């Protein structure tokens, strides 16, 4: 029997949904939009429905009420992702989400509550550093450095924000109104958190962040950061650094870079490309998701791994507002 999948929104990287639907044993059951999609997203949704002839629902919750599914692909903005993903999970549906998983600390707590009672896998569209090559090869070599001591990760995109948002990607309402909200660090930090924690074999427990909003009028108006430098400490004593942002054309710094230092040596990787996750990485992540959906086995990334990306992000914006170190407060599941 084919796996009946619902596609709920096409915000973000459409290739994740398209790769799921390209599997010969997947059947698209229905498509849903959400309140206030951009013209670009609406055109993507219209095209998918036109190609497949499946039912379309304006409200993802209505789709979940009306259409029997075996799994869900949730690609809605972070401000509502937690509600849609939680509704899928409590119905027992394996769920693949766009990143970031949540748009606030309260949303992360809401999603964590759903995961406490749900018996279904959750995976996020974070293929780059845990599924893509050569990142997986680099992680496979981490034993060469001996006891890890420090690591760094850089993701600097260029050319302006691809999708100017009308709301921040992440916002902690308990912070002062003058505090910067989530822009590019919210989009890219998950890659770095997953890379650093896998490379070091430790959890990030505290951060100190410097945030800037300097390049793009839309982000300046929203008080969203477009560049972040984050120092971090891990629970095993290792240290690290994240550099995240979207810079003007012509900046000559390497776009993607990682470094791991240990007692016996070091490893590094640098790429001039700042493009989206490699197709090989997307394919590997989708294969992991579909295998888990069919077999019931866990995905390679756990729910705890994914919630950690949200918890670290919340600490980044608390630190950016205060200028001090901020503890990472784990969401419990």
For each residue, the residues with C-beta under 8 A, 3 or more apart:
1:
2: 25 26 27
3: 23 25 26 27 70 71 290 293 294
4: 27 29 68 69 70 71
5: 20 21 26 27 28 29 69 70 71 72 73
6: 28 29 30 31 32 63 64 67 69 71 72 73
7: 10 17 20 21 28 30 31 32 48 72 73 75
8: 31 32 34 60 63 64 72 73 74 75 76 84 88
9: 32 33 34 37 41 45 60 74 75 76 77 84 98
10: 7 14 17 41 44 45 48 75
11: 34 37 41 75 76 77 98
12: 16 75 98 99 125 163
13: 16 75 98 125 276 277 282
14: 10 17 18 44 75
15: 18 19 276 279 282
16: 12 13 19 20 73 75 96 98 125 282 285 286
17: 7 10 14 20 21 48 73 75
18: 14 15 21 22
19: 15 16 22 23 282 283 286
20: 5 7 16 17 23 26 73 96 286 289 290
21: 5 7 17 18 26 28
22: 18 19 26
23: 3 19 20 26 286 290
24:
25: 2 3
26: 2 3 5 20 21 22 23 290
27: 2 3 4 5
28: 5 6 7 21 31 48 52 54
29: 4 5 6 54 67 68 69
30: 6 7 54 55 56 57 63 66 67 69
31: 6 7 8 28 45 48 49 52 54 55 56 57 63
32: 6 7 8 9 56 57 58 59 60 62 63
33: 9 37 41 42 45 56 57 58 59 60
34: 8 9 11 37 58 59 60 76 77 80 84
35: 58 59 80
36:
37: 9 11 33 34 41 42 45
38: 41 42 163
39: 42 43
40: 43 44 163
41: 9 10 11 33 37 38 44 45
42: 33 37 38 39 45 46
43: 39 40 46 47
44: 10 14 40 41 47 48
45: 9 10 31 33 37 41 42 48 49 56
46: 42 43 49 50
47: 43 44 50 51
48: 7 10 17 28 31 44 45 51 52
49: 31 45 46 52 53 54 56
50: 46 47 53
51: 47 48
52: 28 31 48 49
53: 49 50
54: 28 29 30 31 49
55: 30 31 63 67
56: 30 31 32 33 45 49
57: 30 31 32 33 60 62 63 66 67
58: 32 33 34 35 62
59: 32 33 34 35 62 63
60: 8 9 32 33 34 57 63 64 74 76 84 87
61: 64 65 84 87
62: 32 57 58 59 65 66
63: 6 8 30 31 32 55 57 59 60 66 67
64: 6 8 60 61 67 69 72 87 88 91
65: 61 62
66: 30 57 62 63
67: 6 29 30 55 57 63 64
68: 4 29
69: 4 5 6 29 30 64 72 91 93
70: 3 4 5 93 94 293
71: 3 4 5 6 93 94 95 96 289 290 293
72: 5 6 7 8 64 69 88 93 94 95 96
73: 5 6 7 8 16 17 20 95 96
74: 8 9 60 81 84 85 88 95 96 97 98
75: 7 8 9 10 11 12 13 14 16 17 97 98 125
76: 8 9 11 34 60 80 81 84 98
77: 9 11 34 80 81 103 165 167
78: 81 98 99 100 101 102 103 107 169 170 186
79: 103 104 107 167
80: 34 35 76 77 83 84 103
81: 74 76 77 78 84 85 97 98 100 101 102 103 107
82: 85 86 101 102 103 107 108 110 111 114
83: 80 86 87 110
84: 8 9 34 60 61 74 76 80 81 87 88
85: 74 81 82 88 89 95 97 101 111 114 122
86: 82 83 89 90 110 111 113 114 118
87: 60 61 64 83 84 90 91
88: 8 64 72 74 84 85 91 93 95 120
89: 85 86 92 93 95 114 115 118 120 122
90: 86 87 114 117 118
91: 64 69 87 88 120
92: 89 118 119 120
93: 69 70 71 72 88 89 120
94: 70 71 72 120 121 122 123 289 292 293
95: 71 72 73 74 85 88 89 120 121 122 123
96: 16 20 71 72 73 74 123 124 125 286 289
97: 74 75 81 85 101 122 123 124 125
98: 9 11 12 13 16 74 75 76 78 81 124 125
99: 12 78 124 125 126 187 190 309
100: 78 81 103 169 170 182 186 187 189 190 309 310 313
101: 78 81 82 85 97 108 111 124 306 307 309 310
102: 78 81 82 107 108 110 111 170 310
103: 77 78 79 80 81 82 100 107 167 168 169 170 171 182
104: 79 107 108 170 171 172 173
105: 108 109 172 174 314
106: 109 110 173
107: 78 79 81 82 102 103 104 110 111
108: 82 101 102 104 105 111 112 307 310 311 314 331
109: 105 106 112 113 331
110: 82 83 86 102 106 107 113 114
111: 82 85 86 101 102 107 108 114 115 307 310 331
112: 108 109 115 116 307 331 332 333
113: 86 109 110 116 117
114: 82 85 86 89 90 110 111 117 118
115: 89 111 112 118 122 303 307 333
116: 112 113 332 333
117: 90 113 114
118: 86 89 90 92 114 115 122
119: 92
120: 88 89 91 92 93 94 95
121: 94 95 289 292 293 298 299 303
122: 85 89 94 95 97 115 118 299 303 306
123: 94 95 96 97 285 288 289 292 299 301 306
124: 96 97 98 99 101 190 301 306 309
125: 12 13 16 75 96 97 98 99 277 285
126: 99 129 130 190 191 194 285 301 306 309
127: 130 131 132 277 278 281 282 284 285
128: 131 132 135 191 277 278 281
129: 126 132 135 153 191 192 194 195 198 258
130: 126 127 135 136 139 194 195 198 285 300 301
131: 127 128 135 136 277 281 282 284 285 288 300
132: 127 128 129 135 136 277 278 280 281 282 284
133: 136 137 278 280 281
134: 137 138 269
135: 128 129 130 131 132 138 139 195 258 269 281
136: 130 131 132 133 139 140 284
137: 133 134 140 141
138: 134 135 141 142 199 258 260 267 269
139: 130 135 136 142 195 198 199
140: 136 137
141: 137 138 144 267
142: 138 139 145 148 198 199 201 260 262 267
143: 146
144: 141 264 265 267
145: 142 148 260 261 262 263 264 265 266 267
146: 143 262 263 264 265
147: 262 263 264
148: 142 145 151 199 200 201 202 238 260 261 262
149: 238 239 261 262 263
150: 238 239 240 259 260 261
151: 148 195 196 199 200 238 240 241 258 259 260 261
152: 196 240 241 242 243 257 258 259
153: 129 191 192 195 196 240 241 242 243 257 258
154: 242 243 244 253 254 255 256 257 258
155: 188 191 192 243 244 245 255 256 274
156: 243 244 245 246 247 251 253 254 255 256 274
157: 184 188 245 246 247 255 274
158: 246 247 248 249 251 255 274
159: 162 246 249
160: 215 216 246 248
161: 164 165 183 184 216 218 219 226 246
162: 159
163: 12 38 40
164: 161 216 218 219
165: 77 161 168 169 218 222 224
166: 222
167: 77 79 103 171 222
168: 103 165 171 181 182 183 186 222 223 224
169: 78 100 103 165 181 182 183 186 187 224
170: 78 100 102 103 104 181 182 186 313 314 317
171: 103 104 167 168 175 181 182 317
172: 104 105 175 179 314 317 318
173: 104 106
174: 105
175: 171 172 179 317 318 321
176: 179 321
177:
178: 223 321
179: 172 175 176 223 317 320 321
180: 183 211 213 223 224 225 317 320 321
181: 168 169 170 171 222 223 224 225 317
182: 100 103 168 169 170 171 185 186 224 225 313 317
183: 161 168 169 180 186 187 213 219 222 224 225 226 246
184: 157 161 187 188 224 225 226 227 228 244 245 246
185: 182 188 189 211 225 228 230 242 244 245 313 316
186: 78 100 168 169 170 182 183 189 313
187: 99 100 169 183 184
188: 155 157 184 185 191 192 244 245
189: 100 185 186 192 193 228 230 242 244 309 312 313 316
190: 99 100 124 126 193 194 306 309 313
191: 126 128 129 153 155 188 194 195
192: 129 153 155 188 189 195 196 242 244
193: 189 190 196 197 204 242 308 309 312 313
194: 126 129 130 190 191 197 198 301 305 309
195: 129 130 135 139 151 153 191 192 198 199 258
196: 151 152 153 192 193 199 200 204 232 234 240 242
197: 193 194 200 201 202 203 204 234 305 308
198: 129 130 139 142 194 195 201
199: 138 139 142 148 151 195 196 258 260
200: 148 151 196 197 234 236 238 240 260
201: 142 148 197 198 236
202: 148 197 234 235 236 237 238
203: 197 234 235 308 328
204: 193 196 197 207 232 233 234 235 240 308 312 328
205: 233 234 235 327 328
206: 232 233 315 325 326 327 328
207: 204 230 231 232 233 312 315 316 319 325 326 328
208: 230 231 232 319 324 325 326
209: 228 229 230 231 315 316 317 319 320 326
210: 228 229 230 320
211: 180 185 225 227 228 316 317 320
212: 225 226 227 228 245
213: 180 183 219 220 223 224 225 226
214: 220 226 227
215: 160 219 226 227 246 247 248
216: 160 161 164 219 220 226 246
217: 220 221
218: 161 164 165 221 222 224
219: 161 164 183 213 215 216 222 224 225 226
220: 213 214 216 217 223
221: 217 218
222: 165 166 167 168 181 183 218 219
223: 168 178 179 180 181 213 220
224: 165 168 169 180 181 182 183 184 213 218 219
225: 180 181 182 183 184 185 211 212 213 219 228 245 320
226: 161 183 184 212 213 214 215 216 219 245 246 247
227: 184 211 212 214 215 244 245 246 247
228: 184 185 189 209 210 211 212 225 242 243 244 245 316 320
229: 209 210 241 242 243
230: 185 189 207 208 209 210 241 242 243 244 316 319
231: 207 208 209 239 240 241
232: 196 204 206 207 208 239 240 241 242 312
233: 204 205 206 207 238 239 240 325
234: 196 197 200 202 203 204 205 237 238 239 240
235: 202 203 204 205
236: 200 201 202
237: 202 234
238: 148 149 150 151 200 202 233 234
239: 149 150 231 232 233 234
240: 150 151 152 153 196 200 204 231 232 233 234
241: 151 152 153 229 230 231 232
242: 152 153 154 185 189 192 193 196 228 229 230 232
243: 152 153 154 155 156 228 229 230
244: 154 155 156 184 185 188 189 192 227 228 230
245: 155 156 157 184 185 188 212 225 226 227 228
246: 156 157 158 159 160 161 183 184 215 216 226 227
247: 156 157 158 215 226 227 251 253
248: 158 160 215 251
249: 158 159
250:
251: 156 158 247 248
252:
253: 154 156 247
254: 154 156 257 270 271 272
255: 154 155 156 157 158 271 272 273 274
256: 154 155 156 269 270 271 273 274
257: 152 153 154 254 268 269 270 271
258: 129 135 138 151 152 153 154 195 199 268 269
259: 150 151 152 266 267 268
260: 138 142 145 148 150 151 199 200 266 267 268
261: 145 148 149 150 151 265 266
262: 142 145 146 147 148 149 265 266
263: 145 146 147 149
264: 144 145 146 147
265: 144 145 146 261 262
266: 145 259 260 261 262
267: 138 141 142 144 145 259 260
268: 257 258 259 260
269: 134 135 138 256 257 258
270: 254 256 257
271: 254 255 256 257
272: 254 255
273: 255 256
274: 155 156 157 158 255 256
275:
276: 13 15
277: 13 125 127 128 131 132 281 282
278: 127 128 132 133 281 282
279: 15 282 283
280: 132 133 283 284
281: 127 128 131 132 133 135 277 278 284 285
282: 13 15 16 19 127 131 132 277 278 279 285 286
283: 19 279 280 286 287
284: 127 131 132 136 280 281 287 288
285: 16 123 125 126 127 130 131 281 282 288 289
286: 16 19 20 23 96 282 283 289 290
287: 283 284 290 291
288: 123 131 284 285 291 292 299 300
289: 20 71 94 96 121 123 285 286 292 293 299
290: 3 20 23 26 71 286 287 293 294
291: 287 288 294 295 297
292: 94 121 123 288 289 295 296 297 298 299
293: 3 70 71 94 121 289 290
294: 3 290 291
295: 291 292
296: 292
297: 291 292
298: 121 292 302
299: 121 122 123 288 289 292 302
300: 130 131 288
301: 123 124 126 130 194 305 306
302: 298 299 305 306
303: 115 121 122 306 307 333
304: 307 308 333
305: 194 197 301 302 308 309
306: 101 122 123 124 126 190 301 302 303 309 310
307: 101 108 111 112 115 303 304 310 311 330 331 333
308: 193 197 203 204 304 305 311 312 328 330
309: 99 100 101 124 126 189 190 193 194 305 306 312 313
310: 100 101 102 108 111 306 307 313 314 331
311: 108 307 308 314 315 328 329 330 331
312: 189 193 204 207 232 308 309 315 316 328
313: 100 170 182 185 186 189 190 193 309 310 316 317
314: 105 108 170 172 310 311 317 318 328 329
315: 206 207 209 311 312 318 319 326 327 328 329
316: 185 189 207 209 211 228 230 312 313 319 320 326
317: 170 171 172 175 179 180 181 182 209 211 313 314 320 321
318: 172 175 314 315 321 322 326
319: 207 208 209 230 315 316 322 323 324 325 326
320: 179 180 209 210 211 225 228 316 317 323
321: 175 176 178 179 180 317 318
322: 318 319 326
323: 319 320
324: 208 319
325: 206 207 208 233 319
326: 206 207 208 209 315 316 318 319 322
327: 205 206 315
328: 203 204 205 206 207 308 311 312 314 315
329: 311 314 315
330: 307 308 311
331: 108 109 111 112 307 310 311
332: 112 116
333: 112 115 116 303 304 307
